[in-house]
Amino acid sequence: MAILQENKYGKSGVRLVKVTRNGDVHTVREWTVRVLLEGDFQTAHTVGDNSKILPTDTMKNTVYSRAKESNATSMEEFAAELIDFLLGRNAQVSAVEVHIEQVMWKRLTVDGELHPHSFMRGSDELQTTTVRRAKSGETSLVSGLHNMIVLKTTKSSFEGYIKDDLTTLKEAADRLFETSVTASWLYAGDVANYNVTRTSIRESMLKTFATHDSKSVQQTLFAMAEDALAAVPELLEMTLTMPNIHNILVDLKSFAQENANEIFMPISDPSGYIHARVTRN
């Protein structure tokens, strides 16, 4: 006999662009939303009874309808509003989880001035949040970012590691350091302004990456998290993943040329994979 232990369902990939017009100055937000419901859906699985199932198409419509009514300026706030709405209208739902990804639109600079209504897509970096709340009141909120690609051309080395009979890697006293940062963080309590706090976290990580004299990806990862925790008191802990994207120094000796850390061959795979969770003491 089979027993349904747990289940959830919902709608993913709901893409939304919202334009807020404040006179001549416009703001653009582009979000991709996923909504997941937990609750009393057992009979839908076991006997095909859909009487407690809210169609996922309705969830999609809910995202757009609530976006029209919402005054939220952050992903975190909009996720909380969606959760309140869905919990309030569906007695069979015990918890709602909303995950949002935000692309980065940057305001154009024209003749030295920020343009009021023209934008440029920044990069493939995504800002993220996942908010879950149960009817019992239990709440979790995890924010972060994904695929923040950074590179530095000096102040990075890798030396003094284990060398055995399978080691071919040469030590590097000065190398290129490229990585794609994925970070998530928990807050210690209430946050007055999620967007401002997110910017502070991101800028702290970027400053540390740029200025840190790196002996390894691991050391720089920890320094980035440590400095962010010090700079942003609202932070409780951070989890960082930083793959080491390799740029291989090209051997030009066959062409009677010296390569003084100038010509590299980038490779995407395989890559190192460095992951850590860092908390306050």
VODREN-537419 format. One line per field, with one value per residue: residue number from 1; residue in three letters; chain; x, y, z of N, C-alpha, C in turn. Coordinates in nm, 2 decimals, m for minus. Each point is the difference from the previous one (the first is absolute). Example, Ala and Ser with C-alpha at 12.3 -4.5 7.8 and 13.67 -1.06 7.14 Angstrom:
// VODREN-537419
n = [1,2]
res = [ALA,SER]
chain = [A,A]
nX = [1.32,m0.04]
nY = [m0.57,0.11]
nZ = [0.78,m0.07]
caX = [m0.09,0.09]
caY = [0.12,0.11]
caZ = [0.00,0.00]
cX = [0.09,m0.08]
cY = [0.12,0.11]
cZ = [0.00,0.08]
// end
This chain:
// VODREN-537419
n = [1,2,3,4,5,6,7,8,9,10,11,12,13,14,15,16,17,18,19,20,21,22,23,24,25,26,27,28,29,30,31,32,33,34,35,36,37,38,39,40,41,42,43,44,45,46,47,48,49,50,51,52,53,54,55,56,57,58,59,60,61,62,63,64,65,66,67,68,69,70,71,72,73,74,75,76,77,78,79,80,81,82,83,84,85,86,87,88,89,90,91,92,93,94,95,96,97,98,99,100,101,102,103,104,105,106,107,108,109,110,111,112,113,114,115,116,117,118,119,120,121,122,123,124,125,126,127,128,129,130,131,132,133,134,135,136,137,138,139,140,141,142,143,144,145,146,147,148,149,150,151,152,153,154,155,156,157,158,159,160,161,162,163,164,165,166,167,168,169,170,171,172,173,174,175,176,177,178,179,180,181,182,183,184,185,186,187,188,189,190,191,192,193,194,195,196,197,198,199,200,201,202,203,204,205,206,207,208,209,210,211,212,213,214,215,216,217,218,219,220,221,222,223,224,225,226,227,228,229,230,231,232,233,234,235,236,237,238,239,240,241,242,243,244,245,246,247,248,249,250,251,252,253,254,255,256,257,258,259,260,261,262,263,264,265,266,267,268,269,270,271,272,273,274,275,276,277,278,279,280,281]
res = [MET,ALA,ILE,LEU,GLN,GLU,ASN,LYS,TYR,GLY,LYS,SER,GLY,VAL,ARG,LEU,VAL,LYS,VAL,THR,ARG,ASN,GLY,ASP,VAL,HIS,THR,VAL,ARG,GLU,TRP,THR,VAL,ARG,VAL,LEU,LEU,GLU,GLY,ASP,PHE,GLN,THR,ALA,HIS,THR,VAL,GLY,ASP,ASN,SER,LYS,ILE,LEU,PRO,THR,ASP,THR,MET,LYS,ASN,THR,VAL,TYR,SER,ARG,ALA,LYS,GLU,SER,ASN,ALA,THR,SER,MET,GLU,GLU,PHE,ALA,ALA,GLU,LEU,ILE,ASP,PHE,LEU,LEU,GLY,ARG,ASN,ALA,GLN,VAL,SER,ALA,VAL,GLU,VAL,HIS,ILE,GLU,GLN,VAL,MET,TRP,LYS,ARG,LEU,THR,VAL,ASP,GLY,GLU,LEU,HIS,PRO,HIS,SER,PHE,MET,ARG,GLY,SER,ASP,GLU,LEU,GLN,THR,THR,THR,VAL,ARG,ARG,ALA,LYS,SER,GLY,GLU,THR,SER,LEU,VAL,SER,GLY,LEU,HIS,ASN,MET,ILE,VAL,LEU,LYS,THR,THR,LYS,SER,SER,PHE,GLU,GLY,TYR,ILE,LYS,ASP,ASP,LEU,THR,THR,LEU,LYS,GLU,ALA,ALA,ASP,ARG,LEU,PHE,GLU,THR,SER,VAL,THR,ALA,SER,TRP,LEU,TYR,ALA,GLY,ASP,VAL,ALA,ASN,TYR,ASN,VAL,THR,ARG,THR,SER,ILE,ARG,GLU,SER,MET,LEU,LYS,THR,PHE,ALA,THR,HIS,ASP,SER,LYS,SER,VAL,GLN,GLN,THR,LEU,PHE,ALA,MET,ALA,GLU,ASP,ALA,LEU,ALA,ALA,VAL,PRO,GLU,LEU,LEU,GLU,MET,THR,LEU,THR,MET,PRO,ASN,ILE,HIS,ASN,ILE,LEU,VAL,ASP,LEU,LYS,SER,PHE,ALA,GLN,GLU,ASN,ALA,ASN,GLU,ILE,PHE,MET,PRO,ILE,SER,ASP,PRO,SER,GLY,TYR,ILE,HIS,ALA,ARG,VAL,THR,ARG,ASN]
chain = [A,A,A,A,A,A,A,A,A,A,A,A,A,A,A,A,A,A,A,A,A,A,A,A,A,A,A,A,A,A,A,A,A,A,A,A,A,A,A,A,A,A,A,A,A,A,A,A,A,A,A,A,A,A,A,A,A,A,A,A,A,A,A,A,A,A,A,A,A,A,A,A,A,A,A,A,A,A,A,A,A,A,A,A,A,A,A,A,A,A,A,A,A,A,A,A,A,A,A,A,A,A,A,A,A,A,A,A,A,A,A,A,A,A,A,A,A,A,A,A,A,A,A,A,A,A,A,A,A,A,A,A,A,A,A,A,A,A,A,A,A,A,A,A,A,A,A,A,A,A,A,A,A,A,A,A,A,A,A,A,A,A,A,A,A,A,A,A,A,A,A,A,A,A,A,A,A,A,A,A,A,A,A,A,A,A,A,A,A,A,A,A,A,A,A,A,A,A,A,A,A,A,A,A,A,A,A,A,A,A,A,A,A,A,A,A,A,A,A,A,A,A,A,A,A,A,A,A,A,A,A,A,A,A,A,A,A,A,A,A,A,A,A,A,A,A,A,A,A,A,A,A,A,A,A,A,A,A,A,A,A,A,A,A,A,A,A,A,A,A,A,A,A,A,A,A,A,A,A,A,A]
nX = [0.08,m0.03,0.08,m0.08,0.13,0.03,m0.05,0.03,m0.07,0.01,0.04,0.08,0.10,m0.06,0.02,0.06,m0.05,0.04,m0.08,0.08,m0.11,0.11,m0.11,0.10,0.01,0.04,m0.05,0.09,m0.09,0.09,m0.11,0.06,m0.12,0.02,m0.12,0.02,m0.10,m0.01,m0.05,m0.13,0.10,m0.01,m0.12,0.06,0.09,m0.08,m0.09,0.09,m0.02,m0.05,m0.10,0.12,0.01,0.08,m0.06,0.11,m0.10,m0.08,0.10,0.02,m0.13,0.02,0.12,m0.06,m0.11,0.07,0.07,m0.12,m0.04,0.12,0.04,0.02,0.12,m0.02,0.08,0.07,m0.03,0.03,0.11,0.02,m0.02,0.07,0.09,m0.02,0.00,0.10,0.07,m0.03,0.02,0.09,m0.11,0.00,0.04,0.10,0.06,0.06,0.06,0.07,0.05,0.08,0.02,0.10,m0.02,0.12,m0.10,0.09,m0.02,m0.03,0.13,m0.07,0.11,0.05,m0.13,m0.05,m0.03,m0.11,0.02,0.13,0.01,0.10,m0.01,0.02,m0.05,0.06,0.05,m0.04,m0.10,0.01,m0.12,m0.01,m0.13,0.00,m0.13,m0.01,m0.12,0.09,0.06,0.04,0.11,0.04,0.12,0.03,0.09,0.03,0.10,0.00,0.11,0.06,0.03,0.11,0.09,0.11,0.09,0.00,0.09,0.04,0.01,0.07,0.05,0.10,m0.07,m0.08,0.12,m0.08,0.00,m0.11,0.09,m0.07,m0.09,0.04,0.08,m0.09,0.10,m0.04,m0.13,m0.07,m0.09,m0.07,m0.12,m0.10,m0.03,m0.03,m0.08,m0.02,m0.10,0.02,m0.11,0.06,m0.07,m0.08,m0.03,0.06,0.10,m0.07,m0.04,m0.01,m0.06,m0.08,m0.02,m0.02,m0.08,m0.06,m0.01,m0.04,m0.07,m0.05,m0.01,m0.04,m0.08,m0.02,m0.01,m0.06,0.11,m0.05,0.00,m0.13,m0.08,0.04,0.12,m0.01,m0.06,0.09,0.10,m0.06,m0.02,0.13,0.04,m0.08,0.03,0.12,m0.02,m0.07,m0.04,m0.08,0.12,m0.06,m0.01,0.11,m0.05,0.12,m0.03,0.13,m0.05,0.12,m0.04,0.05,0.11,0.03,0.12,0.00,0.05,0.07,0.07,m0.09,m0.05,0.09,m0.11,0.03,m0.05,0.01,m0.08,0.00,0.04,m0.13,m0.02,m0.12,m0.02,m0.11,0.04,0.05,m0.06,0.08,m0.03,m0.02,m0.03,m0.06,m0.03,m0.02,0.02,m0.08,0.11]
nY = [m0.12,0.09,0.08,0.10,0.03,0.06,0.12,0.06,0.11,0.05,0.12,m0.04,0.08,0.06,0.05,0.10,0.09,0.07,0.10,0.07,0.08,0.07,0.05,0.07,m0.04,m0.10,m0.10,m0.09,m0.10,m0.09,m0.07,m0.12,m0.04,m0.07,m0.06,m0.04,m0.09,0.00,m0.12,0.00,m0.06,m0.07,0.04,0.11,m0.04,m0.03,0.09,0.10,0.04,0.09,m0.03,m0.03,m0.02,0.10,0.02,m0.06,m0.01,m0.03,m0.08,m0.03,m0.01,m0.07,m0.05,0.00,m0.06,m0.07,m0.03,0.00,m0.07,m0.06,0.04,m0.13,0.03,m0.11,m0.09,0.03,0.13,m0.01,m0.08,0.08,0.10,m0.07,m0.02,0.12,0.04,m0.08,0.03,0.13,m0.05,m0.08,m0.04,m0.06,0.13,m0.08,0.02,0.12,m0.04,0.12,m0.03,0.11,0.01,0.09,0.04,0.04,0.10,0.06,0.11,0.04,0.02,0.11,0.03,m0.11,m0.02,m0.05,m0.08,0.07,m0.05,0.00,m0.13,m0.06,m0.12,m0.02,m0.12,m0.12,0.09,m0.09,0.08,m0.06,m0.06,m0.07,0.02,m0.05,m0.01,m0.06,m0.06,m0.09,0.07,m0.12,0.08,m0.01,0.07,m0.03,0.10,0.05,m0.06,0.00,m0.07,0.05,0.02,m0.03,0.09,m0.05,0.09,0.03,0.00,m0.10,m0.09,m0.11,m0.01,m0.09,m0.05,m0.10,m0.06,m0.08,m0.14,0.05,0.08,0.07,0.05,0.10,0.03,0.08,0.09,0.00,m0.01,m0.03,0.08,m0.10,0.05,m0.09,0.11,m0.10,0.09,m0.05,0.07,m0.01,0.06,0.09,0.09,0.10,0.02,0.12,m0.03,m0.09,0.10,0.09,m0.09,m0.04,0.13,0.02,m0.11,0.03,0.13,m0.05,m0.09,0.09,0.08,m0.10,m0.05,0.13,0.02,m0.12,m0.02,m0.07,m0.09,0.01,m0.07,m0.10,0.05,0.02,m0.12,m0.05,0.07,m0.04,m0.12,m0.01,0.06,m0.08,m0.10,0.05,0.01,m0.11,0.07,0.02,m0.03,m0.12,m0.04,m0.04,m0.04,m0.04,0.00,m0.04,m0.04,m0.07,0.11,m0.10,0.08,m0.09,0.02,0.06,m0.12,0.11,m0.09,m0.08,0.12,m0.04,m0.02,0.10,m0.06,0.13,m0.10,m0.02,m0.12,m0.01,m0.12,0.06,m0.07,m0.05,m0.11,m0.07,0.02,0.07,m0.06,0.12,m0.06,0.10,m0.03,0.13,m0.01,0.08,0.05]
nZ = [0.00,m0.08,0.07,m0.03,0.00,m0.11,m0.03,m0.12,m0.05,m0.12,m0.02,m0.10,0.00,0.10,m0.13,0.07,m0.08,0.10,m0.05,0.08,m0.02,0.03,m0.07,m0.03,0.13,m0.08,0.07,m0.03,0.02,m0.02,0.03,0.05,0.01,0.11,m0.01,0.13,m0.01,0.13,0.02,0.01,m0.06,0.11,0.01,m0.03,0.09,0.10,m0.02,m0.03,0.13,m0.09,0.09,0.04,m0.13,0.04,m0.11,m0.06,m0.09,0.10,0.04,m0.13,m0.01,0.11,m0.06,m0.12,0.05,0.08,m0.10,m0.06,0.10,m0.02,0.12,0.00,0.05,0.08,m0.04,0.11,m0.02,m0.13,0.03,0.10,m0.09,m0.09,0.09,0.05,m0.13,m0.03,0.11,m0.03,m0.12,0.06,0.06,m0.12,m0.01,0.03,m0.12,m0.02,m0.11,0.00,m0.11,0.01,m0.14,0.02,m0.12,m0.05,0.01,m0.08,0.07,m0.13,m0.03,m0.02,m0.07,0.07,m0.05,0.12,m0.10,m0.01,m0.13,0.00,m0.03,0.07,m0.06,0.13,0.04,0.00,0.09,0.09,0.04,0.11,0.02,0.11,m0.01,0.12,0.01,0.12,0.00,0.05,m0.11,m0.01,0.00,m0.13,m0.01,m0.13,0.01,m0.12,m0.07,m0.13,m0.03,0.11,m0.13,0.06,m0.02,0.05,m0.04,0.13,0.09,m0.07,0.10,m0.03,0.12,0.01,m0.11,0.02,m0.01,m0.07,m0.02,0.04,0.06,m0.08,0.09,m0.07,0.10,0.04,m0.02,m0.12,0.02,m0.11,0.06,m0.06,0.04,0.01,0.07,0.08,0.05,0.12,0.06,0.13,0.03,0.09,m0.07,0.04,m0.12,0.02,m0.08,m0.06,m0.08,0.10,0.08,m0.10,m0.03,0.13,0.00,m0.12,0.04,0.11,m0.06,m0.08,0.10,0.08,m0.09,m0.03,0.13,0.01,0.08,m0.11,0.10,0.00,m0.08,0.07,m0.01,m0.13,m0.02,0.09,m0.06,m0.12,0.05,0.05,m0.11,m0.07,0.08,m0.01,m0.13,0.01,0.10,m0.10,m0.05,m0.01,m0.13,m0.07,m0.11,m0.03,m0.13,m0.02,m0.12,0.00,m0.07,m0.06,0.00,m0.11,0.06,m0.12,m0.03,m0.02,0.08,m0.04,0.04,0.08,0.08,0.07,0.10,0.02,0.03,m0.13,m0.05,0.01,0.03,m0.01,0.11,m0.04,m0.05,0.10,0.11,0.08,0.11,0.04,0.12,0.07,0.12,0.01,0.13,0.07,0.07]
caX = [m0.08,0.07,m0.05,0.05,0.07,m0.01,m0.03,m0.03,m0.01,m0.01,0.03,0.13,0.03,m0.10,0.08,m0.08,0.07,m0.08,0.05,m0.06,0.02,m0.01,0.03,0.09,0.10,m0.05,0.07,m0.03,0.03,m0.03,0.00,m0.06,m0.07,m0.04,m0.09,m0.02,m0.09,m0.01,m0.13,m0.09,m0.02,0.03,m0.10,0.04,0.10,m0.03,m0.13,m0.03,m0.10,0.06,m0.08,0.08,0.11,0.00,0.08,0.12,m0.02,m0.05,0.12,0.06,m0.09,0.01,0.12,m0.02,m0.10,0.06,0.11,m0.07,m0.05,0.10,0.09,0.13,0.11,0.10,m0.04,m0.04,m0.13,m0.10,m0.02,m0.08,m0.14,m0.05,m0.03,m0.11,m0.12,m0.04,m0.04,m0.13,m0.11,0.00,0.00,0.07,0.15,0.06,0.12,0.03,0.14,0.01,0.14,0.01,0.13,m0.01,0.11,0.05,m0.01,0.07,m0.04,0.10,0.05,0.00,0.06,0.04,m0.12,m0.08,m0.12,m0.12,m0.09,0.07,0.08,0.08,0.02,0.14,0.08,m0.09,m0.02,m0.14,m0.02,m0.09,m0.05,m0.09,m0.07,m0.10,m0.08,m0.11,m0.11,0.03,0.08,0.14,0.04,0.14,0.03,0.14,0.02,0.13,0.03,0.04,0.08,0.07,0.13,0.10,0.14,0.11,0.11,0.12,m0.02,m0.06,0.11,m0.04,0.13,0.01,m0.10,0.05,0.05,0.03,0.05,m0.10,m0.01,0.07,m0.02,0.11,m0.03,m0.02,0.02,m0.09,m0.09,m0.13,m0.10,m0.13,m0.09,m0.14,m0.04,m0.14,m0.01,m0.13,0.02,m0.12,0.00,m0.01,m0.13,m0.07,0.08,m0.08,0.00,0.07,0.08,0.12,0.08,0.06,0.11,0.11,0.07,0.06,0.11,0.10,0.06,0.08,0.12,0.09,0.05,0.09,0.11,0.05,0.12,m0.05,0.08,m0.09,m0.14,m0.06,0.03,m0.08,m0.14,m0.03,0.02,m0.11,m0.11,0.03,m0.01,m0.15,m0.06,0.05,m0.05,m0.15,m0.04,m0.12,0.03,0.03,0.10,0.01,0.05,0.06,0.06,0.09,0.08,0.12,0.00,0.15,0.06,0.12,0.11,0.03,0.14,0.03,0.14,0.01,0.00,0.11,m0.05,m0.02,m0.14,0.02,m0.13,m0.08,m0.09,m0.06,m0.11,m0.10,m0.08,m0.12,0.00,m0.05,0.03,m0.01,m0.13,0.02,m0.13,0.01,m0.10,0.07,m0.10,0.06,0.05]
caY = [0.12,0.13,0.11,0.13,0.06,0.15,0.05,0.14,0.03,0.14,0.06,0.06,0.07,0.11,0.12,0.13,0.13,0.11,0.13,0.10,0.13,0.11,0.12,m0.03,m0.10,m0.13,m0.11,m0.13,m0.12,m0.12,m0.12,m0.13,m0.05,m0.14,m0.01,m0.14,m0.02,m0.12,m0.01,m0.12,m0.04,m0.15,m0.07,0.03,m0.10,m0.14,m0.04,0.09,0.10,0.13,0.10,0.09,0.04,0.13,m0.02,0.08,0.12,0.10,0.05,0.09,0.12,0.07,0.08,0.12,0.08,0.06,0.10,0.12,0.07,0.01,0.11,m0.06,0.04,m0.10,m0.14,m0.05,0.05,m0.06,m0.14,0.00,0.03,m0.12,m0.11,0.04,m0.01,m0.14,m0.06,0.05,m0.04,m0.14,m0.07,m0.13,0.02,0.02,0.08,0.04,0.05,0.08,0.02,0.10,0.04,0.13,0.04,0.13,0.10,0.12,0.12,0.05,0.14,0.07,0.14,0.01,0.00,m0.12,0.02,m0.03,m0.11,m0.09,m0.09,m0.10,m0.12,0.00,m0.12,m0.12,m0.01,0.01,0.02,m0.11,m0.01,m0.11,0.02,m0.11,0.02,m0.09,0.06,0.00,0.11,m0.04,0.08,0.00,0.09,m0.01,0.08,m0.03,0.04,m0.11,0.03,0.12,m0.03,0.10,m0.04,0.09,m0.04,m0.01,m0.02,m0.14,m0.11,m0.13,m0.06,m0.07,m0.10,m0.14,m0.05,m0.14,m0.05,0.04,0.14,0.07,0.15,0.08,0.11,0.13,0.11,0.12,m0.06,0.05,m0.06,0.02,m0.08,0.04,0.00,m0.02,0.02,0.01,0.05,0.01,0.13,m0.02,0.05,0.08,0.08,0.12,0.02,m0.12,0.03,0.07,m0.11,m0.09,0.08,0.01,m0.13,m0.02,0.09,m0.05,m0.12,0.04,0.07,m0.10,m0.07,0.08,0.04,m0.11,m0.06,m0.13,m0.11,m0.11,0.03,m0.02,0.11,0.12,m0.02,0.03,0.14,0.07,m0.03,0.06,0.15,0.03,m0.02,0.12,0.12,0.01,m0.06,m0.08,m0.14,m0.11,m0.09,0.00,m0.12,0.05,m0.09,0.07,m0.09,0.06,m0.01,0.00,0.06,m0.07,0.07,m0.07,m0.02,0.06,m0.02,m0.05,0.11,0.09,0.12,m0.01,0.03,0.05,0.01,0.09,m0.08,m0.11,m0.08,m0.03,m0.13,0.00,m0.13,m0.01,0.11,m0.02,0.03,0.04,0.03,0.01,0.08,0.08,0.05,0.09,m0.07]
caZ = [0.00,m0.01,0.09,m0.04,0.11,m0.01,m0.13,m0.02,m0.14,m0.03,m0.13,m0.01,m0.13,m0.03,m0.02,0.02,0.00,0.05,m0.02,0.09,m0.06,0.10,m0.09,m0.11,0.04,0.01,0.05,m0.06,0.08,m0.07,0.09,m0.04,0.13,0.02,0.12,0.04,0.11,0.08,0.07,0.00,m0.14,m0.01,m0.09,m0.14,m0.04,0.02,m0.07,m0.11,0.04,m0.02,0.06,0.09,m0.08,m0.07,m0.13,0.00,m0.09,0.09,0.07,m0.10,m0.01,0.13,0.00,m0.08,0.07,0.13,m0.04,m0.04,0.12,0.11,0.01,0.04,m0.08,0.00,m0.02,0.13,0.03,m0.09,0.04,0.12,m0.04,m0.07,0.10,0.08,m0.08,m0.03,0.12,0.05,m0.09,m0.02,0.13,m0.01,m0.01,0.13,m0.01,m0.13,m0.02,m0.12,m0.04,m0.10,m0.05,m0.06,m0.09,0.04,m0.10,0.05,m0.07,m0.09,0.02,m0.13,0.03,0.14,0.09,m0.01,m0.08,0.08,m0.04,m0.09,0.08,m0.07,0.08,0.06,m0.02,0.03,0.14,0.05,0.15,0.04,0.13,0.02,0.13,0.03,0.12,0.03,0.07,0.14,0.03,m0.03,m0.12,m0.03,m0.10,m0.04,m0.12,m0.05,m0.14,m0.08,m0.12,0.00,m0.05,0.03,m0.04,0.03,m0.09,0.09,0.15,0.02,m0.02,0.06,0.03,0.13,0.01,0.00,m0.13,0.00,m0.13,m0.10,m0.01,m0.12,0.00,0.04,0.09,m0.06,0.09,m0.05,m0.09,m0.01,0.09,m0.05,0.06,m0.01,0.14,0.04,0.14,0.07,0.14,0.09,0.08,0.14,0.05,m0.10,m0.09,m0.03,m0.14,m0.06,m0.11,0.05,0.07,m0.11,m0.07,0.09,0.00,m0.13,m0.02,0.10,m0.06,m0.12,0.05,0.05,m0.11,m0.07,0.08,0.08,m0.06,0.01,m0.01,m0.06,m0.01,0.14,0.09,m0.04,0.04,0.15,0.03,m0.05,0.09,0.13,m0.01,m0.01,0.13,0.08,m0.06,0.00,0.13,m0.02,m0.04,0.10,m0.05,m0.14,m0.07,m0.13,m0.09,m0.09,m0.08,m0.05,m0.15,m0.03,m0.12,0.00,m0.07,m0.12,m0.02,m0.13,m0.03,m0.14,m0.10,0.05,0.07,0.15,0.04,0.14,0.05,m0.09,m0.09,0.07,m0.06,0.10,m0.01,0.09,0.07,0.13,0.09,0.14,0.06,0.14,0.06,0.14,0.08,0.10,0.10,0.10,0.11]
cX = [0.09,m0.06,0.06,0.05,m0.01,m0.02,m0.01,m0.01,m0.02,0.03,0.14,0.02,m0.10,0.08,m0.09,0.10,m0.10,0.07,m0.07,0.04,m0.02,0.04,0.08,0.10,m0.07,0.09,m0.04,0.05,m0.04,0.03,m0.04,m0.04,m0.03,m0.09,m0.02,m0.10,0.02,m0.13,m0.07,m0.03,0.01,m0.10,0.02,0.10,m0.06,m0.13,m0.04,m0.11,0.07,m0.07,0.07,0.12,m0.03,0.08,0.12,m0.01,m0.06,0.11,0.07,m0.08,0.01,0.12,m0.02,m0.10,0.05,0.11,m0.06,m0.04,0.11,0.08,0.14,0.11,0.12,m0.07,m0.06,m0.14,m0.11,m0.03,m0.09,m0.15,m0.07,m0.04,m0.12,m0.13,m0.04,m0.04,m0.14,m0.12,m0.01,0.02,0.08,0.16,0.06,0.13,0.02,0.15,0.00,0.15,0.00,0.14,m0.02,0.12,0.04,m0.01,0.07,m0.05,0.11,0.05,0.02,0.05,0.03,m0.11,m0.07,m0.13,m0.12,m0.08,0.07,0.10,0.08,0.01,0.14,0.08,m0.10,m0.01,m0.15,0.01,m0.12,m0.06,m0.10,m0.07,m0.11,m0.07,m0.11,m0.11,0.02,0.08,0.15,0.04,0.15,0.02,0.15,0.02,0.14,0.02,0.06,0.08,0.05,0.15,0.10,0.14,0.10,0.13,0.13,m0.05,m0.08,0.11,m0.06,0.13,m0.01,m0.10,0.07,0.04,0.03,0.03,m0.11,m0.02,0.08,m0.01,0.13,m0.04,0.00,0.01,m0.08,m0.08,m0.13,m0.10,m0.14,m0.10,m0.14,m0.06,m0.15,m0.01,m0.14,0.03,m0.13,0.02,m0.03,m0.13,m0.07,0.10,m0.08,m0.01,0.08,0.09,0.13,0.10,0.07,0.12,0.12,0.08,0.08,0.13,0.12,0.08,0.09,0.13,0.10,0.07,0.11,0.13,0.08,0.12,m0.02,0.11,m0.07,m0.14,m0.07,0.03,m0.08,m0.14,m0.03,0.01,m0.12,m0.12,0.02,m0.02,m0.14,m0.07,0.04,m0.07,m0.15,m0.05,m0.13,0.03,0.03,0.10,m0.01,0.05,0.05,0.05,0.08,0.08,0.12,0.00,0.14,0.03,0.14,0.10,0.04,0.16,0.04,0.15,0.02,0.01,0.11,m0.05,m0.02,m0.15,0.00,m0.14,m0.09,m0.10,m0.05,m0.11,m0.11,m0.07,m0.11,0.00,0.12,0.04,0.01,m0.14,0.02,m0.13,0.02,m0.12,0.07,m0.10,0.07,0.04,m0.10]
cY = [0.13,0.10,0.13,0.07,0.15,0.03,0.15,0.01,0.14,0.04,0.06,0.07,0.11,0.13,0.12,0.12,0.11,0.13,0.09,0.14,0.11,0.13,m0.05,m0.11,m0.13,m0.10,m0.13,m0.11,m0.12,m0.12,m0.12,m0.06,m0.14,0.00,m0.15,0.00,m0.13,m0.01,m0.13,m0.04,m0.15,m0.07,0.03,m0.11,m0.14,m0.04,0.09,0.10,0.13,0.11,0.09,0.06,0.14,m0.01,0.09,0.12,0.11,0.07,0.10,0.13,0.08,0.08,0.13,0.10,0.07,0.10,0.13,0.08,0.03,0.13,m0.04,0.05,m0.10,m0.14,m0.06,0.04,m0.05,m0.14,m0.01,0.03,m0.11,m0.11,0.04,m0.02,m0.15,m0.08,0.04,m0.05,m0.15,m0.08,m0.13,0.01,0.03,0.08,0.04,0.04,0.07,0.02,0.10,0.02,0.13,0.03,0.14,0.09,0.13,0.12,0.05,0.14,0.07,0.15,0.02,0.00,m0.13,0.02,m0.04,m0.12,m0.10,m0.08,m0.10,m0.12,m0.01,m0.12,m0.12,m0.02,0.01,0.03,m0.09,0.02,m0.12,0.03,m0.11,0.04,m0.10,0.07,0.01,0.13,m0.02,0.06,m0.02,0.09,m0.02,0.08,m0.03,0.06,m0.13,0.05,0.14,m0.03,0.11,m0.06,0.10,m0.05,m0.01,m0.02,m0.13,m0.10,m0.13,m0.08,m0.09,m0.11,m0.14,m0.04,m0.15,m0.05,0.03,0.15,0.05,0.15,0.07,0.11,0.14,0.11,0.12,m0.06,0.08,m0.07,0.04,m0.10,0.05,m0.02,m0.03,0.01,0.00,0.04,0.00,0.13,m0.04,0.04,0.08,0.09,0.12,0.02,m0.12,0.04,0.07,m0.10,m0.09,0.07,0.00,m0.14,m0.02,0.08,m0.04,m0.12,0.04,0.08,m0.09,m0.08,0.08,0.03,m0.11,m0.06,m0.15,m0.11,m0.13,0.06,m0.01,0.12,0.13,m0.02,0.03,0.15,0.08,m0.01,0.08,0.15,0.04,0.00,0.12,0.13,0.01,m0.07,m0.08,m0.14,m0.09,m0.10,0.00,m0.14,0.04,m0.13,0.08,m0.10,0.08,m0.02,0.02,0.08,m0.05,0.09,m0.07,0.00,0.05,m0.03,m0.06,0.10,0.10,0.13,m0.03,0.04,0.04,0.03,0.09,m0.07,m0.13,m0.07,m0.02,m0.13,0.00,m0.13,m0.08,0.13,m0.04,0.04,0.03,0.05,0.01,0.08,0.07,0.07,0.10,m0.09,0.01]
cZ = [0.00,0.08,m0.05,0.13,0.00,m0.14,0.00,m0.15,m0.02,m0.14,0.00,m0.14,m0.03,m0.01,0.00,m0.01,0.05,m0.02,0.10,m0.05,0.11,m0.08,m0.12,0.03,0.02,0.06,m0.06,0.09,m0.09,0.09,m0.07,0.13,m0.01,0.13,0.02,0.12,0.07,0.07,m0.02,m0.15,m0.03,m0.10,m0.15,m0.05,0.01,m0.08,m0.11,0.03,m0.01,0.08,0.09,m0.08,m0.06,m0.13,0.00,m0.10,0.09,0.08,m0.09,0.00,0.13,0.01,m0.07,0.07,0.12,m0.04,m0.04,0.13,0.10,m0.01,0.04,m0.09,0.01,m0.02,0.13,0.04,m0.09,0.03,0.12,m0.03,m0.07,0.10,0.08,m0.08,m0.02,0.13,0.05,m0.08,m0.02,0.13,0.00,m0.01,0.14,0.00,m0.15,m0.01,m0.13,m0.03,m0.12,m0.04,m0.08,m0.09,0.03,m0.12,0.06,m0.08,m0.09,0.05,m0.13,0.03,0.14,0.10,m0.01,m0.07,0.08,m0.04,m0.10,0.08,m0.09,0.09,0.04,m0.03,0.02,0.15,0.04,0.15,0.04,0.14,0.01,0.14,0.01,0.13,0.01,0.07,0.15,0.04,m0.02,m0.13,m0.02,m0.12,m0.03,m0.13,m0.05,m0.14,m0.07,m0.12,m0.01,m0.04,0.02,m0.04,0.04,m0.06,0.08,0.14,0.02,m0.03,0.05,0.01,0.13,0.02,0.00,m0.14,0.01,m0.14,m0.12,m0.02,m0.12,0.01,0.06,0.09,m0.07,0.11,m0.04,m0.12,m0.02,0.09,m0.05,0.07,m0.02,0.14,0.01,0.15,0.05,0.14,0.08,0.08,0.14,0.06,m0.11,m0.08,m0.05,m0.15,m0.06,m0.12,0.04,0.06,m0.10,m0.07,0.09,0.01,m0.12,m0.01,0.10,m0.06,m0.12,0.05,0.05,m0.11,m0.07,0.08,0.07,m0.07,0.02,0.00,m0.05,m0.01,0.14,0.09,m0.04,0.02,0.14,0.02,m0.05,0.10,0.13,m0.01,m0.02,0.13,0.09,m0.05,0.01,0.13,m0.02,m0.03,0.11,m0.05,m0.15,m0.05,m0.14,m0.08,m0.10,m0.08,m0.06,m0.16,m0.05,m0.13,0.00,m0.08,m0.12,m0.02,m0.14,m0.04,m0.14,m0.11,0.04,0.06,0.15,0.03,0.15,0.05,m0.08,m0.08,0.07,m0.09,0.11,m0.03,0.11,0.08,m0.03,0.08,0.14,0.06,0.15,0.06,0.15,0.06,0.11,0.09,0.09,0.12,0.12]
// end
